[in-house]
Amino acid sequence: MAALSDGTEPADGLFGRIDHRPAYQRVAEAIEREIMSGRLAPGAPIGTEADLVRQFGVNRSTVREGIRMLEQSGLIQRDGSRRLFASLPRYTKLASRISRALVLHQVTFRELWEATMAIEPMSAELACTHARPEVLDAIAGNLERSRRAVGDPALLAELDTEFHALIGRASGNRVIELSREPLGLLFQPTSHMLAEEVPVAPARMIEAHTRVFEAIRAGDVAEAGAWMRRHVHDFRRGFERLGKDLEQPVERLFHDHVSARTPPPAGR
């Protein structure tokens, strides 16, 4: 197991800077380095809390806090006997963490749209040659449920997010699948807003999804990419039709939308 040293090299003198990070953070980072380097493969045993206390030479509360950080990130898991194992984090957990980071950085709709415009057409084009039959079946099921959800903006927005996630999976490229997921989570509230406020939005969304799916199923790369670009452009046009500011933070947009539609409590 790796030591707690951070590997700091001396700078401008004989001594390096003292590492002031909390001990639990250094425990977590030491274990994380072993996992990310491949020396601890997914499923490999890490030991128990008592084992780690002995190896690191720290108290049990320090080890527990370090383990808690790693469990939250999905890098370690416990079995029924409370023994610890290395694991791969689920992409949904990674996506939610990245989405929160984007919100904290106050990304705007313009930034989100530009990134989506780069990723989604490529995802659809790759799906034409890499989509597996079971993923195509899942997309077909998503379309059927979407057609039944036209009158339910919240559900339709969830299904829109699911559709794009399935296209990402169909691409056969895990980098694309993982990178587009946090964007999809941030887009969902805006999809809800458009489905609720723009009368033609649900029908146009479903038509675009259907055309993209048909092109993927037919292996038509040009058509799949063209329809996905048209779909993403249409999303921006609908957004502008609502009179929203492209430079406003994404989460703030939906918060303001909900606040405007929610009557104040009685007595105010």
Phi, psi and omega in degrees: 000143184292151176283175182274359179298140178268003175073019181295130178268145176303138180234124177057037178164185183285326188251144174274170179288147178286136179278110183266002181296148178303149182299323181296326179291322178290326174298312181298317182292325178296316178292318180300321179299320180295323180287313184291334179282344182093355178291333170246103182281158175307129183096348180288138180290141176255336181116200178249173176302319180297321177300316183290323175303315182292317184290319183274341181070037178234173181279168187294324181296326178295315178297317181299319180291321176296319178296320180301318178299317182288325177294320179297325180277351178084011183275340174223156177224165176246150171260188183297336180268007178074010174285151186259142180225147174289148179210164174269132178293142175292141185294333179293325178291318177298317183298317182294324178293318180293321178300318178297321178296320179295321178296316180298328177275002175057049177297145183266167177298322179301314180296318180296317181295317181298318179294319179296321180297331179280323188272314190296315178299319177298320179300314180295320180295316179295327181298334181299332181249346186243352185295130177273154183305321182292329177287320176300320177298320179294323178294318178299319177295322177299317180296319180297317179292326178295321179296328179279348185256015184304325181274005183236090185304320182295314179293320180297322178295320177297318181290328175297315177299317179296319180303310182292327176296321179292323176296320177299318178294321181293338181297337182073013180240110185291334176296315178294315181301315182287323185284332182275341185299314179296330177293319179298321179296325179283332179287334188303314179300324179289324174300319177300313182299316181293317180298332182275325190256334183253109187304324184274352187299312181301315181295319180293322178299312183293322177298314180297316178300317181297315181295318178299314181298315180298321179293319178297314180298328179275354181073024183267095185298313183298317182292319180298314179294320181295317181290326178292320177297318179298320180296314181291322175298318181298324178299316179293320179298319178296321179298314180293328178298331177283354181076024181276154180274120181297337184266005179277142178305139187303310183296326180293326180302310183289324177300315180295323180297314180294317181299322181291334183265351183262119180293147179294155179300151180301140177098357179254000000 
